[in-house]
């Protein structure tokens, strides 16, 4: 899955310490008009951990 540069940039900006919370990741997906899976893929590519995810939205 190819991730748009805008999504990668939004994830990088939201996770300066290499971690991002599930609610923040879901908000990025909504703001970017993308699926949570796309944001999860961006996090994987950037080696950013999603913390506190209880819904299993991110893989």
Backbone torsions as a table, in degrees:
resi	resn	phi	psi	omega
1	UNK	NA	128.1	179.1
2	UNK	-88.8	130.5	-178.2
3	UNK	-100.3	132.7	179.2
4	UNK	-65.7	143.4	179.1
5	UNK	-56.3	-33.5	179.8
6	UNK	-64.3	-37.5	179.4
7	UNK	-69.6	-44.4	177.6
8	UNK	-58.0	-44.0	-178.7
9	UNK	-65.3	-42.2	179.0
10	UNK	-62.8	-40.6	179.3
11	UNK	-67.1	-45.2	178.5
12	UNK	-57.9	-44.8	-178.2
13	UNK	-63.8	-37.1	-177.0
14	UNK	-80.7	-11.7	-174.9
15	UNK	-130.8	61.5	-177.7
16	UNK	-63.4	-21.7	-179.3
17	UNK	-101.3	10.3	178.1
18	UNK	82.5	13.5	178.0
19	UNK	-139.0	149.7	179.1
20	UNK	-143.7	144.1	179.6
21	UNK	-82.7	156.9	179.0
22	UNK	-58.4	-47.0	178.9
23	UNK	-60.3	-37.1	178.6
24	UNK	-67.7	-42.3	178.6
25	UNK	-62.4	-41.1	178.6
26	UNK	-66.9	-36.2	177.9
27	UNK	-65.7	-40.8	177.0
28	UNK	-60.5	-44.6	179.4
29	UNK	-58.7	-44.9	-179.8
30	UNK	-64.8	-47.2	-179.1
31	UNK	-63.3	-34.4	-178.3
32	UNK	-87.5	-6.4	-178.4
33	UNK	69.1	31.5	-178.0
34	UNK	-119.7	167.4	177.9
35	UNK	-80.1	156.8	173.8
36	UNK	-58.2	-31.7	178.4
37	UNK	-61.1	-38.8	178.4
38	UNK	-63.6	-42.8	178.5
39	UNK	-67.2	-38.8	176.2
40	UNK	-61.6	-39.6	177.4
41	UNK	-64.7	-41.3	177.0
42	UNK	-60.5	-43.8	178.8
43	UNK	-61.7	-42.8	178.6
44	UNK	-61.4	-44.9	-179.3
45	UNK	-63.2	-35.4	-178.1
46	UNK	-90.7	1.1	-178.5
47	UNK	59.8	40.3	178.7
48	UNK	-104.1	131.4	-179.0
49	UNK	-86.6	138.7	173.4
50	UNK	-98.7	122.2	-177.0
51	UNK	-108.0	150.6	175.1
52	UNK	70.5	27.8	179.8
53	UNK	-89.2	116.6	-179.4
54	UNK	-108.4	-11.6	-174.2
55	UNK	-94.8	-12.9	-178.3
56	UNK	73.7	25.8	-178.7
57	UNK	-72.9	-27.6	-173.4
58	UNK	-111.1	136.0	-179.1
59	UNK	-126.9	NA	NA
